Amino acid sequence: MLGLSGSLRVFLAVEPVDLRKSFNGLHGVVLDRLKEDPCSGALYVFTNRRRNRIKTLYWDGTGMWVMIKRLEQGCFTWPTGIGESEKLALAPEALALLLDGVDLKQGSLKPWYQR
């Protein structure tokens, strides 16, 4: 489980990203597509087309973190952007729900979720 503090800023890339990208590739996506500074201390979240993997990029002040979560079954319910926006700001609590298998639109657990 990843601890997410209430002061953490979280940005989701609404469009799928090639998750073969690592530090430098995701850094470029944050700069070019999301128009954000990757070293600002925010957490950037990406998914693949099948929505069964999530990759995050985070600068902790001393170095860059890349974390990935792969689902063994099912897929994440991914929020859509508003208008032309490439990114969506989320509260850390909403990201925790998304990572835990909660459908954010309906507020229910996905069928594959188990405790």
Secondary structure by P-SEA (a helix, b strand, c coil): cccccccbbbbbccccccccccaaaaaaaaaccccccccccbbbbbbcccccbbbbbbbcccbbbbbbbbbcccccccccccccccbbbbcaaaaaaaaaccccccccccccccc
